[in-house]
Amino acid sequence: MFQKIILASGSPRRREMMTRLGINFQYVTSTAKEDMNPETPVADLTIKNAAMKGYDVASIYDEAFIIAADTIVSCEGRIFGKPNGEEDIYDALRFLSGKKHQVTTGVAIINKRAGVCERFSKTTDVYFKKYSDSFIKWYIATDEPKDKAGSYAIQGKGCLMVDKIEGCYDNVVGLPVSELFERLIKFGVRPGGLNAY
């Protein structure tokens, strides 16, 4: 049975990861505003934000399976979403230098018509090397960190800051595809030709 899949995200990284799964999907950018309340546990915050994005898109496409995600970087009680400008980027990268931080992605799978709202989160530990202020200024000048949670892209030049990671790499990019795939299989959403998993 054909099922319509919509990725509620404008992120090219998430679109690329969904394409890798071999599942046909469309994408629609959600207009929901992310909550960055530091009093809320990070995992709960990412799940809440993902669900808000998902329901925002599901209000238009109620027959489709909507996949939404939200990624937050946290370290020593501080949280870092997408930066608001170069000062934010500098502040985040200066703080994260030489430290271990957590990257948490919350995911929501929603189908309003079927009454489905599956939610989960995944956390990966990322260890940054010590790097100089000159490196941070160079990295800011590349424009890469502008729209990234934590002000870096591990799949790009941001990998130069990384010493090691513990956990799911794709989660740091913005979508824990292996776990997402397991959840989608439960709802009968699978690539063509795959009958069992």
N, C-alpha and C positions, 0 to 999 in steps of 0.2 A: 504494500500500500504506500502510495506517495505521501510524504509528509513535508510540509513547507517548513524550512528552517531559516530563521532570521538571526543574524548576529547583531545585537544591539550595541554596536560600537563603530566608531570612525577610525579606530586604530589600525594602521596598515600591518603592524606586527601581528595583531590578533587575526586579521583576515588571512594573512599568510599561513599562520598555524592551522586555521580551520581548513584552508585549501589542502594542506598536507594530509589531512584525514581522509580526503577523497569523498567528502559528503557535499552534495550540492546545497548551496545556501545563498541567501541575499544578505545585504547588510544595510542597516538603518541607524543613523546616529541618534542616540537618545538626547533629549534636552533636559533630563532630570539633573538637578543641582546636587553635587556630592556633599555629604556631611563629613566634616573633618573634626568632629568634637573629640578633643584629646582625653576626655573623661570616659569615653566608651572604649571597651577592649577592642584592639585592632581587628581581630578576626570578625567580631560582631559588626564592626564598622564597615569592613569590606563587603560582608554578606548583605548588610542593609543597603549599601550603595548599589550593589549589583542588582538587588531585587527592585529598587526604585527605578533603575534604568530599564530593567526588563519589563516591569509593569507599565512604564511610560510608553514603550513600543507596543506592548500587548494590547493597550487600549485601542490601537488602530488595527492590529493584526491578531484578532482574538482566536483565530483558527490555527495559528502557526506555533511551532516550538520556538520560543525566544531564548537565546543564550546571551546573557549579560555578565560582565565581569568588572571588577574594580581592584586596583593594586595600590597598596600603601607600603612604604618603607618606614620601618621604625627602629629606633636605636636609643637605648638608655632613657626611655620614657618620652622621647620626642617622636612625632610622626611627620613624615614628609610625603606629601602628595605631589601633584604637578606644580612646578614653581611659577611664581607670578612675575618673574623678571630676573635679571642677572644677579641682583643682590641675593635673592632667594637661592639661586643656584650656588653662588659662592659660599653662602652660609651653610647650606646642606653639605657640600663636598668638603668644606673645611672641617665640619663636625665629624663627618664619617671617615676621614683619613685615618688609616691605621687601626680601624675598629671593626668588630663584627657587628653586623646589623641583620635585621630580619626583613624579608620581602614576603608580604602576605597578599594573596589574591583570593577574593571572594567570588564565587560563581553562582548564578541563579539560572535555572532552566524552568521556563514558565510556558504553560499552555492554558490560557484562560478557559477555553471551551471545554477542555478535558479535565479542568480542575487540578492541573499539575503545578506545583511550586517546589522544585528540588533545589536545595541550597547547600553549599559546602565551601570550605576555605582550605587553603594549603599554604604552608609557610616554609621558606627556604632560608638557611643561614648563609650570608655572604660575608667573606672576610676581605677587607680592603687593605692594600699596601699603604705605607706612608708615602705621600707624594707632596710636591712643593706647591706653593702659591702660584708659581709660574706655570706649572702644569694645569692647574685649575683655570687660569686665565686663558691658556691655549685652548683648553677643552670648551670653555664658554664660547670662544671665538668660532668654533666649528659649527655652532648652532644645534648640535645634536641633543644637548640636554634640555632644550626648551619645553617640550611637552611630555617629559618622562617623569614618572613617579620616582622620587629620590634624586632627581636631576641627573640621571645617567641611563645609558642604554648598554646593557651587558653584551648585546649582539653586535654592537658597533665599537667605536673607539673607547667606550666606557670599559671594555674588557681590560684595558691597560691598567686600570686601578685595582683589578681583582686578583687577590692572592689565591683564593680557593672558594668553592661553595660546598655546602652540605645540604643535599636535597635535590629537588626537581629544578633543572635548568629552565625549562619552558615556563615554569611558574614565575621566574625572575623576569622573563621577557614579557609576561602578562597574561598567560593562559595555561593552566596545568592540563595539557591536552590528553594525557594518558588517563587521568581520573575522570575528566569530562567525557571521554569516549566510553568508559565503563558505565557512566550514568546514562548516556544516550542509548546505549545498547538495551538497557532495561525498558526503554520506551519504544523499542523497535526501530530506532533511528540508526542506520548503519550504511556503510558504503555498498554500492552495487556489487553483487557477487559474494559478499561475506554472509554466510548463513549461520555460523556458530562462532563464538568467541570464548 
